[in-house]
Amino acid sequence: MRMNKRHEGQEMINMCKWMASVGLIVGVVLFLLSFIASAYNKDYFLTIISLGIIGASMFMFGFGLFMGLLTETYHRGPCENV
């Protein structure tokens, strides 16, 4: 099944938005949990993991946005960019 060329890049952007939002929610929850669970978090392990998840989610969103926009502009002809 071939996707519509007009919405190919939009689906990539939506997928990356969902992945990034789930990663950001998990990262923020772990970050806040790392302050509550101070007895378990002696070496700031949860803080490091949560900041890594947040950073990876932001990178994934930026990369997905770039790939979605690149896909949309690649499928357009040179006359349609005007």
Stockholm file with secondary structure:
# STOCKHOLM 1.0

chainA/1-82         MRMNKRHEGQEMINMCKWMASVGLIVGVVLFLLSFIASAYNKDYFLTIISLGIIGASMFMFGFGLFMGLLTETYHRGPCENV
#=GR chainA/1-82 SS CCCCGGGHHHHHHHHHHHHHHHHHHHHHHHHHHHHHCTTTCTTCHHHHHHHHHHHHHHHHHHHHHHHHHHHHHHHSCTTTTC
#=GC SS_cons        CCCCGGGHHHHHHHHHHHHHHHHHHHHHHHHHHHHHCTTTCTTCHHHHHHHHHHHHHHHHHHHHHHHHHHHHHHHSCTTTTC
//
